Amino acid sequence: MRMDLSEIAKKLGLSEFKNLIRKAAELIRLCDVQFDSSIIGVVSTSMKDLCHDVFGISEKKKDPREVKGNRGYFENYRLHTKQDEDEKNLVSKATVVKGVLLQQSIQAVVAILLFTVTANDSQAAIDQQPSLIVLARQFVMAMLVLDTWQYFMHRYMHHNKFLYRHIHSQHHRLVVPYAFGALYNHPLEGLLLDTIGGALSFLFSGMSPRASIFFFSFATIKTVDDHCGLWLPGNLFHMFFKNNTAYHDVHHQLYGSKYNFSQPFFVMWDRILGTYMPYSLEKREGGGFEARPAKEYKDD
């Protein structure tokens, strides 16, 4: 028996029908299917009409200024609305928390093993009491090594369809990133990008385990800030780093998925290798901000 979309929508209900549409959109994205913009426009209009006819939902979104209810302080600095966070993301927050805890446990075990293996060299480094200049050099070296490793591994995971579909796409289920989802990814990706990248930066920089604790804490806080989805006034990370919350948010959107691979500190590899997507940060009507890519990039 054949049913049209309206019958399917009525049978499933609004919530399930919206989930079905979101999953279909993600499948299209994973398969890297390209559509003409005119076709997308027709489909979009049809879906709005369908929701209006079946569920009585208006084609137009409500003016954010008309939405009643208490608005928290952070709502004025969001890069996406709370509604977008709830509707666009393809994974529950409970699943994200479990994935992050697993990832952190694996990294803790690897760190303990690494510190144990390098214990003799590390003790000698502690006894030498390196100067602030030496520590600064080690930090910069570690940042460059980590950035280089993560850029090329991250970019490869986007260009290799198998790796993206089965591994990296897990992280991109967060279309609208939030802070505690920063390190939500497939365990194998965490091992390749974060754990091995961290080990290489530790070994090449020559820093002691004590210094590395400060470095990796700094890198983790920076990564969390990059995914927090907030453009807060006075944020020091935004002042000192071009690779920031808005920069990485562009990468999480469909139009920016093949740009802005650099993480977590600098943007040099994106600029050198032509994957840098410029953007403007504009105030959103109703509160908050929006990172908008340059028109020539969004039209590609």
N, C-alpha and C positions, 0 to 999 in steps of 0.2 A: 504493500500500500504506500502510495507516494504522499508526502507532506511537504508543503512549502515552508518558507522560513517563519512566517507568522504563526503557523500551527505548531512548529517546533518551539518557538519562543513561548507560546501560551502553555505548552506542555511542560517545559522546563522551569518556567518562572524567570523573573528578571535577573536574580542573582546568578543562577546557574547559566542562563543564556549569556550574560556578560562574561562569565568565566570561560565559556566555550569560545567566544569571540577573541578574548585575550590569548588563549592558548593557540588558536589558529594563527593569530598575528605573530606569536613567538615562533611557531613552526615555520612560517614563511621567512622569518628573519634567520633562523638557524640554517635553512636550506639556501640562503643567499639568493632568493628569487627576486628579480628586478621587474617592476611594473611601471608602465607609463603613468605619469602624474594625472592625466585626464581620467584614466580608469580608476585610480585611487579616489579621485574626487567623486565620481559617480557612485562607487561603493559606499563611501562615507555618507553621502546624502541619502542613499537608500536605507542605510542602517539607522540614521536619525529618524527618517520617516516611519520605519518599522517600529522603533521604540515608542514613537508618538502614537501610532495607531493601536498597538497591542497593549501597551502599559499606561498610556495617557501621559507620557513624559514629554515635556516641551523639547522642541528641536534645539532651542537656544539654552545655553547654560545660564544659570541665574547670575545676576550681577553680584560679585563678591560682597559689595557694600550692602546688599539686601539680605544677606545670610545672617540670621540672628544667632545669638549665642556668645559666650565668652571667648575672646581671643587672647591667647597667652602672649607673653612678651616676645617669644621667639617667632611668632607668626609673622611679625613685621620684617624678618630677616631670612625667611625661607626662600630657597631657589625653586621650590615646587610647593603647591598647596598640600595640606594634610589629606585632602580628598584624592589628589593624584597619588600620594604615597600609598594610600589604602587600595586604590583601584588598579594602578598600573603594575605594581610589583607582583611577581608570579610565584612567590614563596612566602610562607607564613613566618612571623617573627620567632615563633617557638623553634621552627626548623633552623632558622638562622643562628639562634643562640646555641643550639646543639652542635652545629657545624663549626662555629667559632671556638667552642670549648675543646672540641676534638683537635682542631688545628693547633691551638695553643699548647695542648698536652704533648703533641708530637714534637713541636718546636722546643719545648722544655727538655724533653728527653734527649734530643739531638744536642742541645746546648750543653747539658751535663756531660755527655760523652765527649764532646769536643774539648771542653775545659779539662776533663780528666786526661785525655791524650796529650794535651799541650801543657800539662801541669808544670813540668820542669822549666820549660822556656818562659812560662808565665811568671813563675816565682822569681826568676832572674830579672824579668822586666819590672816586677814590683819593687825588688830590692834597689833597682837603679833610680827610682823616683823620677820619671821623665818630667821635663819642664813643660810649661804651658804651651810653648811654641811647638814642642814635639807632639803634645796631645792634639793641638789644633791641626797639625799636619796629618796626623793619623785619622782624625775625624773627617777631614776633607778627602783623603784618599779612600776611606771607607765609603763615603757618600758617592764618590765617582764610580767605584767598583760596583756598588749596589745598583746605582742608576743604570750603568751600562748593561749589567746582567739582566735586570728586569725589563729594560726596554726591548732588547732583542728576543728574549723569551716570550714576553707579553705579545709583541708584534707577531711572532711566529705562531702563537696559539690562535690569533685571529685569522691568519692567512691559511693555516692548515685546517681544512674543513673538518677532518676527523677529530683533531684535538679540540677545536672550538665546540663542536656538537656534543662531544662526550665529556669534556673536562671544563673548559673555560666558560662555557655558556652558563654554568651553575652560578658563577659570580654575577653574570649579567641578567640573572632573574631579578635582580634589584635594579629596575629601570630608574627608580627614584631612590638613590642611596641614602642611608642614614648611618649614624656614627657606629653603632655596635654591629653593623653589617659590613664594616670595612674589611675585615679579614674572613668573611664568609666566602669560601671557595672549595673546590674539590680537593680532597687530601693530597692527591698527586700534584696538583698545581701548587698547593702550599709547600710541598716538599721541593719542587723544582724552582719556583720563583723565590719564595721567602727563606726557606731553610738553607738551601744550597747557596743562594745569593748572600744570605747573612754570613754563612761560614766562609765564603770567599772574601767578603769584605773584612772579616775578622782576621783572616790569615794574611792577606796582602797588605793590610794596614800596619800589622805588627803590634796592635794595641793589646793591652793586658785584659784578662777577664773582667777586672774591676772597671776599666775604661769602657769595655764593650757593653757592660750593663747600662751605662749612661747613654751610649750611642744607640743601642737597640730600643731603649725606652723612648728616646727622642724620635727615632724613626717610626715607632708604633704610634706615638701621639700624633705625628705628622700625617700618617696614613689615615688615622681616625678622623682628623680634621678635614682631610681631603674628601672624605665620604660623608661628612656630617650634614651636608645640604643646607648649611647656614652661612650667610655672609654677614658676620658679626662685626660691628664697628670696633676698631682698635685691635683687631686680630693680628698678632705679630707675624704669623705665618704668611698672611696675605701681603704684608708689607715687604717681607724679605724674599719671598719665593713667587715666581711667576707660575710655578706648578702649584696650584691651590685648589680650593673647593670648586670654584666655577670652572676652572680649566679641566678638572677631571669629570665634572658633571657633564660637560659636553661629550666626553668619550662614552658615557653611559647612555646617551640618546642614540636613536637609530641613525640619524644623519652624521653622527660623530664617531661611529664604532670603528672606523678605519683611520682615525686620527687621534692625536694626543695620547700616544702610548706611554710616554715618559712617566715614570714614577720612582720614588716618591719626592724627589728634591728638585731637580732641574728640568729644563725643557730643551736642552742643547741637542739631544739626539733627534727630537722631532724637527727642530729647525734645520739641522744638517741634512737629514734624509727626506725632507719634504712631507712629513706627516703632521705638521703643525697647523692647527685650525684656529685662526684668530676669531675672537668673539667680542661682543660688547655686553656690558652688564647694565640692564635697564630695569627701572622700577615697574613692578607689575600692578595693574589696576586692582585695587582692593587690598594692597599690602604685599610686601615681599619684593623679591627681585627675580629676574630671569636672565640667564646667560644665552644670548642670541648669537649664533655664528654669522660670520660675514656672508652676505647674500650669495656671492659666487660659489661658496662652498655648499651652502644648503640647497642650491639649485642643481648640484651635480647628481 
